[in-house]
Amino acid sequence: MTELRHVPGVKANSHNTRILYGGEGGARSTGPTQSAPVNVVYTDEGLYILWDPATDTTYAVIKLTAKIWWAHLPQDAVPDAPSSSGEPEDAEPTSPAAGS
């Protein structure tokens, strides 16, 4: 558990950071409550959205000082491999902050 600002790769000009989100942390939080791969997206308003583009689920909207449970995303969960059909893949999903 650490503040979001201490997660490697999280910064205002990066929209590519992916982590395994375990839930919000804090004084009463004794361990992760979930395990979800998320993109960390800066909203240009001082907030960060923890969002899963595969399910279009927003798990949290937090500040850099918010404590979260997190881990590095396992290599087998990173969707960097091209499609097996050989067809070009569609454009990346639009982040929830894109319309802001």
C-alpha positions in Angstrom: 0.0 0.0 0.0 1.4 3.4 -1.0 0.3 6.8 -2.2 -0.5 6.9 -5.9 2.4 9.4 -6.5 4.9 6.6 -5.5 3.7 4.2 -8.2 6.3 4.0 -11.0 5.2 5.7 -14.2 2.4 7.8 -12.7 2.7 11.4 -13.8 0.5 14.0 -15.4 1.9 13.6 -18.9 1.6 9.8 -19.0 -1.6 8.0 -20.0 0.1 4.6 -20.5 0.6 3.4 -16.9 -1.1 0.1 -16.2 -1.1 -1.5 -12.7 -3.0 -4.2 -10.9 -5.3 -2.3 -8.6 -6.1 -3.9 -5.2 -8.4 -1.3 -3.7 -8.1 1.9 -1.6 -5.7 1.9 1.3 -5.8 3.7 4.6 -5.4 3.2 8.3 -8.1 0.6 8.5 -7.2 -1.2 5.3 -5.4 -4.5 6.2 -5.0 -5.8 2.7 -6.1 -5.6 -0.9 -9.9 -6.0 -1.5 -9.8 -6.7 -5.2 -7.5 -7.4 -8.1 -8.2 -5.6 -11.3 -5.8 -4.5 -14.1 -6.3 -0.8 -14.7 -5.0 2.2 -16.7 -4.0 5.2 -14.6 -5.2 8.2 -16.5 -4.6 11.9 -15.5 -7.7 14.0 -16.0 -6.0 17.5 -16.3 -7.9 18.5 -13.1 -5.4 17.1 -10.6 -7.2 13.8 -10.4 -6.4 10.3 -11.7 -8.9 7.8 -12.9 -8.2 4.1 -12.4 -10.0 2.6 -15.3 -10.3 -0.8 -17.0 -10.8 -0.2 -20.8 -11.7 -3.9 -21.4 -14.8 -3.6 -19.2 -15.2 0.2 -19.3 -15.2 0.2 -15.5 -13.9 3.1 -13.4 -12.6 1.8 -10.1 -11.5 5.1 -8.5 -11.1 8.8 -9.1 -8.3 9.9 -6.8 -5.5 12.4 -6.1 -1.8 11.6 -6.1 -1.8 11.6 -2.3 -4.5 8.8 -2.0 -3.2 5.5 -0.7 -4.0 2.4 -2.8 -3.0 -1.3 -2.8 -1.3 -2.0 -6.1 1.1 -4.3 -7.8 3.0 -4.5 -11.1 0.8 -6.0 -13.8 1.9 -9.6 -14.6 3.4 -9.9 -18.1 0.6 -12.3 -19.2 -2.0 -9.7 -18.4 -0.4 -7.0 -20.6 -2.4 -6.7 -23.9 0.5 -5.8 -26.2 0.4 -8.9 -28.4 -1.1 -8.4 -31.9 -4.3 -10.2 -32.8 -3.9 -13.7 -33.9 -6.1 -13.2 -37.0 -3.5 -11.0 -38.7 -6.2 -8.3 -39.1 -5.3 -4.8 -37.9 -6.8 -4.1 -34.5 -9.2 -1.2 -33.9 -8.0 2.0 -32.4 -7.3 2.0 -28.6 -10.4 2.6 -26.5 -11.0 6.1 -25.5 -10.2 6.9 -21.9 -12.9 8.3 -19.7 -10.9 11.5 -19.4 -10.8 12.1 -23.2 -14.1 13.9 -23.3 -13.2 16.2 -20.4 
